[in-house]
Amino acid sequence: MEVVVDKISELPEPFLHYILSFLPIKQVVQSSTLSKRWNHVCSTIPVLEFDKSFFESKLWCQDTKETCEIQRKKVELYHFVEQNLLSRRRQGLSIKKFTLAVCLSTPKSVSRVNRWIEYVVKSDVEELNLDFQTFKWKWKSYYPLPQNILLAKSITVLRLKACRLDSYFGDINLSSLKILSLYNVGTNDQIIQNLVAGCPVIEDIGIENCCGLKCIQFSGLPKVKSIELKSNKGVETVELEASNIYHVHIQQFEASKINLVPCKNLKLLNLGKLHITDSCFNYHISQLPLIEYLSVYWCDKLESIKISSHCLKTLHILKCDKLVEVEINTPKLCKLSYLGGNTISFSVTALAYLSKATYQMLHPDAPWNVKKIELLANLSNSKLLELLNISSTKDMVILKELRDIVSSPSYRVKQLKVEISKSFTTHEFIELVDSLLWISPRLELLLITHGEWIDKNWYRETISFKFSYEKPILRGENYSCCKFLPDPCWRHCLKSVTIENCRAPANVETVRADKEILEKYFYENAKILESFQFNPKVE
């Protein structure tokens, strides 16, 4: 009779701990019943995650007996956590990671959690994640964080959610802390300043949706690499001094004063929902010479800004409603995106490296005019141009009267990608292609992405056009279609067209109609066309 060998159980304990760390804690508990060895392994695992899936959220039901059973199981779970932590403490076992997500509704539950935290801290926990779920809206009624956490020298990662940190004025000594995350925490300016000052090796700070703050001031942080400040109610001022910081993200509705000038090594900067002025913004950009990534969004006081940088590679300007003028001088810029109206004036110079420009239309149904075409022209010094947030094909159709008085805005663009929300008919398809080929008259690749409902299923398809050209032979003719262009347009040098993946799953009649009208369009308009290929996707 063949003997079955349990090779997994024979693995060294650290390997088993590593395997179990990927399982939910309930499955770890179940594994402890397999054998004495597994019981020992499970009771000594250094990663403990008692999250929402461990503590059932259902507290009662209409059936009294079922409610009692639910409460009994909850008591058993609490007892398991208590005994597990107490046993570890008595054995001197350390905890690598401890996660607790629990609702504190009674004084008894608060006392219980206080004991658990004491056990965890004394077990030299390294990563501590605490989420005190609450239905209370007033943060002053939140769970007060025990002070022993702020003296835990072993903690390297501390994430706190839905608690109070507002009444501690003693020394803070988190000498090993590298990552600090506060979400929905009640606190004040002095506590936060003391907290960060008590973390000499801290590298990453995140403060989001916290209350009680007015002025966030951090200084003397030589190790900090990243700071994120988002949606902290009441914050009016942000001042940061961190000589080696790499990334800053500030999204504060009421902040009107910022000072990031001391952060000379800053490379990634996100500024959102701030009340900063043009002069404040322009000064900061001029004083941060190493910035490579800049995102500015929903800054409602910006009207005329200047961005001059020799290092900037990516620039996003999104929904700054009062912005009417942007001057960009960034010789190394690779990616540029703009989301907004069409009344803005762009002055763009020195974009030799620009590979991708994106224009997301805030009001796509606004008719095309000279101003809108000028805006598109200033975004068209790139190899790839994306036109996004377009509702229907008619939003991209440019009238002949306008084409006759202005030049094609994107004649340098070789690749054009257009995203349209609604489906379109074959006739609308031709109008769209004709308009796009006027916008970019020497395309090598055209991608049209659109959505369509078919049999109650939503399909998103990309239609691909690939073009190849011959060098045009000029015979002294004056072509009216390209009179504003430095070179003849596609109509006079297009050699081949290949169309692939046309439409979502469609019937044979629709596919045939697309092919016929597209083939007719290109042969009638391309003077020297030699090849037309149509490779539809039919399911």
Helices and strands as residue ranges (DSSP letters): H 13-20, H 25-31, H 36-43, E 47-50, H 64-91, E 97-103, H 107-122, E 127-133, G 139-141, E 143-144, G 147-151, E 157-165, E 179-187, H 189-197, E 204-208, E 215-218, E 226-230, E 237-240, E 247-251, E 257-259, E 268-272, H 278-287, E 293-297, E 304-308, E 314-318, E 325-329, E 335-340, E 345-349, E 356-361, H 370-378, E 384-390, G 393-396, H 400-403, E 415-420, H 426-439, E 445-454, E 457-469, G 480-482, G 490-492, E 494-500, H 508-525, E 531-535
